[in-house]
Amino acid sequence: MHNIAEGFDAETNPEFIRFLRFSKRSATEVQSQLYVALDQGYISQEQFDDTYEHARLVRAKEGAFIHYLSNNRKP
C-alpha cells in the first residue's frame, strides 16, 4: 500500500509503474513468508491457502494495472 501511495505521488506513469512493481514484488515476498509461517506452525493450511490466494489476486491486479498504464502512457 505504501509503495502504491508513494508512486501515485510521483505524478508520472513511468514512475508510478516503477512503484507498482515494487508493490507487486512485496506481495511475492508475503507469499514466500507464508511458507515459513506454515512450516513453523504459526498458521494453518487453511490460513495459508486463503492468504496466499489473496496475495496472488493482488499481484494479478497490480500486473493488470501496470499493463494498463504501460499502454496508456502520459508524461
Backbone as CSV, one residue per row, in Angstrom:
resi,resn,N_x,N_y,N_z,CA_x,CA_y,CA_z,C_x,C_y,C_z
1,MET,0.817,-1.180,0.000,0.000,0.000,0.000,0.869,1.255,0.000
2,HIS,1.933,1.258,0.772,2.790,2.433,0.850,3.541,2.665,-0.458
3,ASN,3.971,1.606,-1.101,4.638,1.761,-2.395,3.689,2.361,-3.424
4,ILE,2.457,1.916,-3.418,1.467,2.438,-4.370,1.224,3.923,-4.098
5,ALA,1.067,4.298,-2.846,0.841,5.707,-2.500,2.036,6.561,-2.911
6,GLU,3.221,6.078,-2.639,4.424,6.834,-2.998,4.545,6.988,-4.514
7,GLY,4.254,5.936,-5.253,4.313,6.005,-6.709,3.254,6.917,-7.287
8,PHE,2.067,6.902,-6.717,0.988,7.766,-7.182,1.382,9.226,-7.061
9,ASP,2.092,9.555,-6.003,2.518,10.932,-5.774,3.588,11.388,-6.765
10,ALA,4.202,10.459,-7.483,5.247,10.814,-8.450,4.686,11.569,-9.644
11,GLU,3.404,11.391,-9.923,2.683,12.142,-10.942,3.062,11.808,-12.384
12,THR,3.810,10.743,-12.606,4.068,10.278,-13.972,3.808,8.779,-14.029
13,ASN,3.302,8.309,-15.149,3.030,6.874,-15.275,4.285,6.022,-15.139
14,PRO,5.408,6.388,-15.792,6.595,5.538,-15.632,7.045,5.396,-14.174
15,GLU,6.989,6.484,-13.427,7.393,6.410,-12.019,6.366,5.633,-11.201
16,PHE,5.095,5.814,-11.496,4.041,5.071,-10.808,4.209,3.578,-11.080
17,ILE,4.475,3.222,-12.326,4.691,1.820,-12.694,5.853,1.238,-11.906
18,ARG,6.912,2.014,-11.755,8.087,1.556,-11.001,7.684,1.160,-9.576
19,PHE,6.880,1.997,-8.932,6.478,1.705,-7.563,5.442,0.588,-7.497
20,LEU,4.605,0.474,-8.514,3.677,-0.659,-8.569,4.452,-1.971,-8.651
21,ARG,5.538,-1.968,-9.384,6.376,-3.175,-9.467,6.998,-3.509,-8.115
22,PHE,7.396,-2.478,-7.365,7.889,-2.723,-6.002,6.800,-3.391,-5.173
23,SER,5.590,-2.872,-5.275,4.469,-3.415,-4.514,4.172,-4.851,-4.918
24,LYS,4.234,-5.118,-6.212,3.993,-6.479,-6.708,5.034,-7.442,-6.144
25,ARG,6.282,-6.999,-6.113,7.335,-7.854,-5.537,7.127,-8.057,-4.041
26,SER,6.584,-7.051,-3.367,6.292,-7.201,-1.937,5.219,-8.258,-1.707
27,ALA,4.238,-8.332,-2.601,3.213,-9.377,-2.487,3.836,-10.759,-2.670
28,THR,4.802,-10.857,-3.576,5.522,-12.118,-3.758,6.304,-12.467,-2.497
29,GLU,6.874,-11.461,-1.869,7.608,-11.672,-0.623,6.672,-12.190,0.473
30,VAL,5.474,-11.656,0.536,4.479,-12.139,1.502,4.186,-13.611,1.244
31,GLN,4.023,-13.985,-0.021,3.769,-15.390,-0.351,4.919,-16.273,0.151
32,SER,6.136,-15.804,-0.014,7.286,-16.561,0.465,7.270,-16.686,1.989
33,GLN,6.944,-15.605,2.656,6.903,-15.619,4.115,5.798,-16.526,4.640
34,LEU,4.751,-16.683,3.861,3.670,-17.590,4.255,4.161,-19.030,4.365
35,TYR,5.059,-19.423,3.464,5.618,-20.774,3.540,6.370,-20.971,4.856
36,VAL,7.121,-19.957,5.253,7.849,-20.047,6.525,6.861,-20.165,7.675
37,ALA,5.828,-19.319,7.663,4.832,-19.349,8.740,4.133,-20.704,8.816
38,LEU,3.834,-21.281,7.655,3.199,-22.600,7.635,4.155,-23.671,8.154
39,ASP,5.382,-23.650,7.672,6.374,-24.645,8.093,6.659,-24.583,9.592
40,GLN,6.598,-23.385,10.153,6.870,-23.223,11.588,5.629,-23.463,12.452
41,GLY,4.497,-23.705,11.809,3.272,-23.973,12.545,2.572,-22.737,13.080
42,TYR,2.943,-21.558,12.575,2.313,-20.322,13.033,0.914,-20.136,12.449
43,ILE,0.672,-20.738,11.284,-0.628,-20.628,10.625,-1.065,-22.010,10.159
44,SER,-2.359,-22.155,9.968,-2.905,-23.424,9.471,-2.824,-23.463,7.947
45,GLN,-3.065,-24.632,7.394,-3.090,-24.766,5.940,-4.194,-23.897,5.342
46,GLU,-5.331,-23.830,6.022,-6.438,-23.005,5.533,-6.057,-21.526,5.525
47,GLN,-5.406,-21.072,6.592,-4.955,-19.679,6.637,-3.934,-19.407,5.533
48,PHE,-3.025,-20.366,5.348,-2.031,-20.236,4.281,-2.722,-20.104,2.933
49,ASP,-3.627,-21.028,2.645,-4.299,-21.044,1.339,-5.065,-19.745,1.092
50,ASP,-5.803,-19.292,2.089,-6.598,-18.067,1.933,-5.705,-16.845,1.701
51,THR,-4.677,-16.721,2.502,-3.810,-15.551,2.405,-2.957,-15.603,1.146
52,TYR,-2.485,-16.778,0.789,-1.694,-16.925,-0.436,-2.533,-16.534,-1.648
53,GLU,-3.793,-16.973,-1.676,-4.684,-16.632,-2.782,-4.959,-15.133,-2.827
54,HIS,-5.115,-14.539,-1.674,-5.329,-13.091,-1.628,-4.119,-12.360,-2.213
55,ALA,-2.922,-12.770,-1.830,-1.701,-12.158,-2.374,-1.606,-12.397,-3.879
56,ARG,-2.020,-13.563,-4.339,-1.991,-13.856,-5.768,-2.925,-12.922,-6.532
57,LEU,-4.108,-12.696,-5.975,-5.058,-11.787,-6.611,-4.537,-10.355,-6.635
58,VAL,-3.909,-9.932,-5.560,-3.315,-8.593,-5.515,-2.245,-8.466,-6.595
59,ARG,-1.385,-9.460,-6.706,-0.338,-9.444,-7.738,-0.953,-9.377,-9.136
60,ALA,-2.009,-10.128,-9.363,-2.657,-10.133,-10.676,-3.260,-8.765,-10.998
61,LYS,-3.895,-8.154,-10.016,-4.487,-6.833,-10.234,-3.415,-5.776,-10.453
62,GLU,-2.339,-5.875,-9.703,-1.237,-4.934,-9.915,-0.639,-5.123,-11.305
63,GLY,-0.481,-6.359,-11.719,0.038,-6.638,-13.059,-0.857,-6.077,-14.144
64,ALA,-2.165,-6.221,-13.970,-3.110,-5.684,-14.944,-3.053,-4.158,-14.961
65,PHE,-2.909,-3.541,-13.799,-2.823,-2.083,-13.732,-1.530,-1.589,-14.383
66,ILE,-0.436,-2.293,-14.141,0.837,-1.951,-14.784,0.686,-2.041,-16.298
67,HIS,0.053,-3.085,-16.767,-0.172,-3.260,-18.207,-1.002,-2.100,-18.755
68,TYR,-2.063,-1.749,-18.051,-2.916,-0.635,-18.470,-2.115,0.660,-18.573
69,LEU,-1.363,0.984,-17.513,-0.597,2.217,-17.510,0.490,2.213,-18.592
70,SER,1.072,1.059,-18.838,2.115,0.947,-19.872,1.561,1.224,-21.257
71,ASN,0.307,0.874,-21.473,-0.316,1.074,-22.781,-1.015,2.414,-22.912
72,ASN,-1.068,3.167,-21.854,-1.717,4.486,-21.854,-0.769,5.516,-21.258
73,ARG,0.424,5.551,-21.809,1.459,6.427,-21.255,1.110,7.897,-21.435
74,LYS,1.290,8.625,-20.356,1.162,10.073,-20.363,2.399,10.625,-19.677
75,PRO,2.819,11.796,-20.060,4.023,12.357,-19.420,3.840,12.600,-17.929
